[in-house]
Amino acid sequence: ESVDAHAQFVAGANGLGANGNQIDLAVTGGFNGFGIYQGGELNSVGLITITGDSNELGIRQDGYENDLTTSVISGDQNRVGIDQMGTNRAFLDLVGQSDDNDILGIQIGTNDLRFYVEGDRNRVSAKQDYDSGMGGENAADFRVIGSDNFFDLLQEGTNSATFVVEGDFNNNSGASLAGDAAIGGLVAGVIRQVGTGNAIEATITGDANLLAALQTGASNTFVAVISGQSNQAALIQDGTLNTAYLAQTGNGNIAGIIQ
């Protein structure tokens, strides 16, 4: 009986009364754990505010026109996972010099994602993928202010990604491209786009930051403007009709591009 009840609960868009949901959540303190699940259409995770340390939050939205746009986290060592299927939008802000946080976003379908991060040693990862092999249009916006942060992204479909980074030693923890940016391996926080009409725009200000990107498909565009000392950039474009623009200002910078 309990199994049948659970099956009805996770029925998603096919379940009666599954549409037009909204949840607000406010967490103050430490070592709390919360999970949110919404199935259906026109779901909204409204105001989510976490103030404190070592909290865990998991959010799953399954359906169409899902919305998670007012999430604000302030604190250290928090873990947040966002999982959306359908037509998705997720905006999350990590503010107030928040350190050592782990943020993961997974979106399948037509996706719009924005992560804003203030602080050090934060890990920010995202994956935007197809919907049942039918393809999707993905947009990701990462804004990172601080040092020693790690960020990576995988997009499949028709993709655009924007990165604005201010700080030092980002994507430089345990990774060393070096030697004309050691182009082959592309380890340090790879930005990977698979599909057609891919676009990456990156603006990086600071020292010893690493940027690595891989674009597979056709009609790819890469634009990066990097200012500071000892920065490294690497780009591989595998396909046809590709365009790359890279500008580095400062001393001791290294770059490698393969088309």
C-alpha positions in Angstrom: 0.0 0.0 0.0 2.8 2.4 0.9 4.5 1.5 -2.4 1.4 2.4 -4.4 1.1 5.7 -2.5 4.7 6.6 -3.3 4.1 5.8 -7.0 1.2 8.2 -7.1 3.3 10.8 -5.4 6.0 10.7 -8.0 3.6 10.5 -10.9 4.9 13.9 -12.1 2.8 15.7 -14.8 0.4 12.8 -15.0 -0.6 13.0 -11.3 -3.8 14.8 -10.4 -3.3 18.0 -8.5 0.4 18.0 -9.5 0.4 21.4 -11.1 0.9 25.0 -9.9 2.9 24.1 -6.8 4.9 26.6 -4.8 7.2 26.1 -1.9 9.1 28.6 0.3 11.9 27.5 2.6 13.9 29.5 5.2 16.7 27.8 7.1 18.7 29.4 9.9 21.4 27.4 11.7 23.7 24.5 10.9 23.6 20.8 10.1 20.1 20.8 8.7 18.9 18.6 5.8 15.9 19.3 3.5 14.5 17.8 0.3 11.9 19.2 -2.1 10.1 17.3 -4.8 7.6 18.8 -7.3 6.0 16.9 -10.2 3.8 18.4 -12.9 3.6 21.8 -14.6 4.1 25.4 -13.5 6.0 24.5 -10.3 7.8 27.1 -8.4 10.3 26.8 -5.6 9.8 30.3 -4.3 11.9 32.0 -1.7 14.7 29.7 -0.5 17.0 31.3 2.1 19.8 29.4 3.9 21.8 31.2 6.5 24.2 29.0 8.4 26.9 26.3 7.9 27.0 22.6 6.9 23.4 22.5 5.7 22.2 20.1 2.9 19.4 20.8 0.4 18.1 18.7 -2.5 15.6 19.9 -5.0 13.9 17.9 -7.8 11.4 19.3 -10.2 9.8 17.0 -12.9 7.6 18.6 -15.5 7.2 21.8 -17.5 7.8 25.5 -16.8 9.7 24.7 -13.5 11.0 27.7 -11.7 13.6 28.1 -9.0 14.7 31.8 -9.1 15.0 33.2 -5.6 17.5 31.0 -3.8 20.0 32.8 -1.6 22.6 31.0 0.5 25.0 32.5 3.0 27.3 30.4 5.0 30.1 27.8 4.8 30.3 24.1 3.9 26.7 23.9 2.6 25.7 21.4 -0.1 23.0 22.1 -2.6 21.8 19.8 -5.4 19.2 20.9 -8.1 17.7 18.4 -10.5 15.2 19.5 -13.1 13.5 17.7 -16.0 11.3 19.4 -18.6 11.4 23.2 -19.1 13.6 24.5 -16.4 14.9 27.7 -14.9 17.2 27.8 -11.8 18.9 30.9 -10.3 21.0 30.5 -7.2 23.0 33.1 -5.3 25.8 32.2 -2.9 26.5 35.5 -1.1 28.4 37.2 1.7 31.9 35.6 1.4 30.6 32.0 1.7 33.3 29.4 1.6 33.7 25.7 1.0 30.3 25.2 -0.5 29.3 22.5 -3.0 26.7 23.4 -5.6 25.4 21.1 -8.4 22.8 21.7 -11.0 21.4 19.1 -13.4 18.8 20.1 -16.0 17.3 17.9 -18.8 15.2 19.6 -21.5 15.1 23.3 -22.3 17.3 24.9 -19.6 18.3 28.2 -18.1 20.7 28.2 -15.3 22.5 31.0 -13.3 24.9 30.5 -10.4 26.3 33.5 -8.6 29.1 32.8 -6.1 30.9 35.0 -3.7 33.6 33.4 -1.6 36.6 31.0 -1.7 37.1 27.3 -2.3 33.6 26.7 -3.6 32.8 24.0 -6.1 30.1 24.8 -8.7 29.2 22.2 -11.3 26.3 22.0 -13.9 25.1 19.6 -16.5 22.5 20.5 -19.1 21.3 17.7 -21.3 18.8 16.5 -23.9 15.1 15.6 -23.2 14.6 11.9 -24.3 17.2 12.4 -27.1 15.1 15.2 -28.7 17.6 17.9 -28.0 17.4 21.1 -26.0 18.3 24.7 -25.8 20.6 25.4 -22.9 21.9 28.7 -21.3 24.2 28.8 -18.4 25.6 31.9 -16.6 28.4 31.5 -14.0 29.6 34.5 -12.0 32.4 33.7 -9.6 33.9 36.3 -7.2 36.6 35.0 -5.0 39.6 32.7 -5.0 40.4 28.9 -5.2 37.0 28.2 -6.6 36.3 25.3 -9.0 33.7 25.4 -11.7 32.8 23.1 -14.6 30.0 22.7 -17.1 28.7 20.1 -19.6 26.0 21.1 -22.2 24.4 19.0 -24.9 22.1 20.5 -27.5 22.2 24.1 -28.7 24.3 25.8 -26.0 25.4 29.1 -24.7 27.6 29.7 -21.6 28.8 32.9 -20.0 31.5 33.1 -17.3 32.5 36.1 -15.4 35.4 35.4 -12.9 37.1 37.9 -10.5 39.8 36.5 -8.2 42.9 34.3 -8.1 43.7 30.6 -8.5 40.3 29.7 -9.8 40.2 26.2 -11.4 43.8 25.9 -10.3 43.6 23.5 -7.4 45.6 20.4 -8.3 45.5 21.1 -12.0 48.3 22.3 -14.2 47.8 22.8 -17.9 51.1 24.7 -18.5 53.3 24.3 -21.6 51.2 26.2 -24.2 48.3 25.2 -22.0 49.1 21.5 -22.5 46.2 21.4 -24.9 45.4 17.7 -25.0 44.2 16.8 -21.6 42.0 19.8 -20.8 41.6 18.9 -17.1 41.1 21.9 -14.9 37.4 22.5 -14.8 36.5 21.7 -18.4 33.6 23.6 -20.1 32.3 21.1 -22.6 29.7 21.8 -25.2 28.3 19.1 -27.6 26.0 20.0 -30.4 25.5 22.9 -32.9 25.6 26.6 -32.5 27.6 26.5 -29.3 28.8 29.8 -27.8 31.1 30.5 -24.9 31.9 33.9 -23.5 34.4 34.3 -20.7 35.7 37.4 -18.9 38.4 36.6 -16.3 40.2 39.1 -14.1 42.8 38.0 -11.6 46.0 35.9 -11.3 46.7 32.2 -11.9 43.3 31.3 -13.2 42.8 28.4 -15.5 40.2 28.2 -18.3 39.7 25.0 -20.4 37.0 24.5 -23.0 36.0 21.8 -25.5 33.4 22.4 -28.2 32.3 19.5 -30.4 30.0 20.0 -33.4 29.5 22.8 -35.9 29.3 26.6 -35.9 31.0 27.0 -32.5 32.0 30.4 -31.1 34.5 31.0 -28.3 35.3 34.5 -26.9 37.6 35.0 -23.9 39.1 38.2 -22.4 41.6 37.5 -19.6 43.4 40.1 -17.5 46.1 39.4 -14.9 49.2 37.5 -14.3 50.1 33.8 -14.9 46.7 32.8 -16.3 46.2 29.9 -18.6 43.6 29.2 -21.3 43.1 26.1 -23.5 40.5 25.5 -26.2 39.7 22.6 -28.5 37.1 23.0 -31.2 36.2 19.8 -33.0 34.0 20.3 -36.0 33.4 22.9 -38.8 32.7 26.6 -39.1 34.4 27.4 -35.7 35.4 30.8 -34.5 37.8 31.6 -31.6 38.9 34.9 -30.1 41.2 35.1 -27.1 42.8 38.2 -25.5 45.2 38.0 -22.6 46.6 41.1 -20.9 49.4 40.8 -18.3 52.6 38.8 -17.7 53.3 35.1 -17.7 50.0 34.1 -19.4 49.8 30.9 -21.5 47.3 29.9 -24.2 46.7 27.0 -26.6 44.0 26.6 -29.3 43.3 23.6 -31.5 40.7 23.8 -34.3 
